[in-house]
Amino acid sequence: MLEIHNGSLDVKEIQNRWFDMVKDKNHGALITFIGIVRDEDDIEGLSFDIYKPILKKWFTQWEKKLQEKRGELFMAHSLGDVLLHESSFMCAISSPKRRVSLEFIDEFVEDFKANAPIWKYDLREGKRIFVKERGMKLPSSGVLG
């Protein structure tokens, strides 16, 4: 399940909803990762743009990989502005055996950071400022790179 939310994520609502979706499936683990905007470099927060068609394709590949292990993948990400100490990214992996969830969560988060088509901007004095040094070129990005 892939969710895009305008602004910061309602962590409690999302996490509880995901738990309710898997609690009766006889899964032994639901591992959640929650990304929080840190107070650093004098920013007011972060802002995000998302290229949804590529994100959906990338996410579907991960879903299929996890389904082979009888697991489920959940992800929520913010579109637009997220202030300090709020969440912009959540993911969870549910599986019958905890080892699958533990291994996949690390792989998924690292691949997300490297390959998801999401662009991050600093918020300073109410303006979005792209920080090119933090960006990564997407594979096969062609003219977008």
N, C-alpha and C positions, 0 to 999 in steps of 0.2 A: 504494500500500500504506500503510495507516494502522495504527499500532501504539500501544497504550497499555500502559505498564509501571508496575508498582508500585515506587515509589522511584526512585532515580537510574538513569540510562541507562548501559548497558555500551557505551560509545562504540565501542571497537575491534570488539566482536562485531557490532554493528549495521552499522557502516560496511563491514566486510569482507563481511558477508552481502549487503548491497545491491550491493556491487561484483561479487560472484559471480553475482548475479541478472542483471546487465546486460552483463558482459564479453564474452559471445559473441553479442550482438545487433547488433554492428557499429555501436555508438554511439561517437561521438568524444569525448563528455564525460560526466562524472558530477561535478556540482558539489554539494558538501556544506556545509551551515551547521550549526554546533554551538553551541547556547546554553549558557553556563556561569554558574552562580550566583556572583555577585560578593560580595566581602567589603565591605559598606558598611552604614552606619546601625546598626552593632552588632547585626546579625542573626546567627543561628546557621545560617540556611538559609531555604528557601522551602517552602511546601506548596501543593498544587494540588488543586482539584476540577474535574471535567470533566462537561459535559452531553453525553453521547455521541451521542444521536440528532441533535442540531443539528450537532455536530462532523462526524459522518459525512456529512450532507447538504452542508455547506460544503466538505468535502474532496472529495467526489464531483464537485462543480461544477468544482473546480480540475483534477481528473484529466481530465475531459472536455475542458476547454480546452487542456490540454497534449497530449492524444492527437491533437488536430487538427494538431499540429506534429510528430507521431510521437515524442513524448517520454513519459517515465514519471516519476511523482511518488512520493516516499517520505516518510513522516513518522513520527516516534516522539515521544511526550510522556509525561512522568511524571504519575502519580497519587499523591498523598500527599507525603511529606516528601523533600526533596532538600537535602543539606547543602552548605556552602560549597565551591566549587571542583569541584563535580560537575555533570554535565549533566542538564538537565530537558527539553531540546528539541533535536531534530535533524530536519533535512529534507534531501532531496537531489533533484536533478533530473537525469535522464539523457536525452540526445538525440543524434541523429546528428550534428548540427552544434553546436559549442560556443556560438554566439551565442544560440540558443534557451535553453539551460540558464542562461547568464549573465543574460539578461533576465528569465526567469521566476523565478529564485531571489530576486531583489530584490523583485519584485512579490508573490510568495507570502509572504515573511517579513513584509513590511509589512502585507499584508492579514490575515495570521495575528494579528499584534499588535492590529489594530483590530477584528477580527470573530470570531475563534474563541471559542467558549463555554467558556473556561477561566478559573477564578478563582484568583488568587494571594494567598497569605497570607505574612506574615513569621513566622519561627520565632524566638521570644524566650523564654528560660527554659523551653523545652520546650512552649510554648503557641503555638497558631496565632492570629495577629492579622490580621484583614482590614484592608487599607489602602484605604479607599474612594476616596481621591484618585487612586490609580493605576488604578482600575477604569474601564472604558468601558462605556457603555450599548450593548447589542447591538441591531441593527436589528430592528424588529418584536418587541421583547421583551415588550411589554404589561405585565402585572403583575410580571414579573421585573425590570423596569428600575428 
